[in-house]
Amino acid sequence: MHRNTKRLPVHLTRRNFLHGLAGALAGPSLAGGGVFGNPNDAGNKITIGCIGVGRMGLGDLRELMGFSQVQIVAVCDVDARRAAFAQQLVESNYASRAKSGAYKGCARYGDFRELVARPDIDAVSIVTPDHWHVPCALAAARAGKDIFLQKPLSLTLAEGRILSDTVRRYRRVLLVGSQQRSSGQFRFGCELVRNGRIGKLHTVHVAFDVDPAGTSQPAMPVPDGLDYDMWLGPAPWAPYTETRVHPQKGYGRPGWLRIADYGAGMITGWGSHHLDIAQWGMGTEYTGPVEIEGAAEYPSDGIWNVHGPFRIEYTYANGVKVICADNRKIPQGITFLGSEGWVAVRRGQLDAHPKSLLDCRIGPDQIRLYASRSHKGNFLECIRSRRESIAPVEIGHRSCSVCLLGEIAMRLGRRLRWDPDRETFPNDSEANRMLYRSMRSPWHL
């Protein structure tokens, strides 16, 4: 894979993105199941294949099955035990439909390429380790599938650019699993900021938890039913140990989340949620910072090697600063600080100063952001309408990019300049090399 440092094509500039979305920003009014006509009409169903049915993937599968217009027709996982459980779960859920002939069953795969090759599948849900997000999504887009893709969008910034360009080239709907955008409290908080209710915005604080370090782990035999070579895929080869992959019993938090070969740790795990909202509130969701400086503690040994306690400072072209740090340094969530007040939002909580801001109403002639009451419902409705989703691929790429830029700055430990239009570090070959990673043969993009 080659580093992409070219300018965006004209149709992908920030101005044209915003112009093209102007008519859709109000978005459809979204609700769960049964909004697309007769839910009992088999020809009206949206057929979905689920790639990755572990801890998060199984939850997303269950949620999708809750919509009457959805039929899950295939599941895929490199762990045959997990794939078999998901298949059984789906077929049990649809048992009454199968008897009537309206449902033909759920196929099971170990290789995502077989699933996306099926012409009868409309869309896919991709909930894999981060290093597999882009390869799976690219295959799906090129096969003409719409895509639900769990965050973070990509492992590297260069991968994210390729995916965004490809999804748009093939005119696919993609929804990133940034579900905070479908929460009224996050939308309203951002609308207050975008409409100047806190005066001139000057600083945004973003905070979340971090991962612990881990001890070294001995190599273990690969369990029966786990295609470990396929699980590694484009990542470097490493000996199997259960802590590297996922628990063989139950669906606890997997160890790969804390290993740099497969992700970046909490900076993309939670950062993709909170920095996404920061960009939404700032109105910078199609661009990025111009300077980044970061520092972090990293484990000196052990299998878990992503960042621990950290602090990153981003500077945007308009002078606004985003301070992103672990929640031991600043309060959890997103806090927008302005010349006349502040707005703080986190899951289940919205606060402001002055308190009267919480009773404000956003008028019809003011900035009103895309409204969605159901994240998965938005995905299904956009499959029908072909509208841009509430968390589309370019926004997902830009939100993930902010996280990955912070990771690069933390690794290098020095101030970096960034060109968000060209997506490159000007005159900084060391930092630019970190925009991409080589892929283990035979995998490529």
Secondary structure by P-SEA (a helix, b strand, c coil): cccccccccccccaaaaaaaaccccccccccccccccccccccccbbbbbccccaaaaaaaaaaaccccccccbbbbccaaaaaaaaaaaaaaaaaaaaaccccbbbbbccaaaaaacccccbbbbbccccaaaaaaaaaaaabbbbbccccccccaaaaaaaaaaaaaabbbbbccccccccaaaaaaaaaaaacccccccbbbbbbbbbbbbccccccccccccccccccccccbbbbccccccccccccccccccccccccccccccccaaaaaaaaaacccccccccccbbbbbbccccccccccbbbbbbccccbbbbbbccccccccbbbbcccccccccccccccccccccccccccccccccccccaaaaaaaaaaacccccccaaaaaaaaaaaaaaaaaaaacbbbbbccccccccccaaaaaaccccccccccc
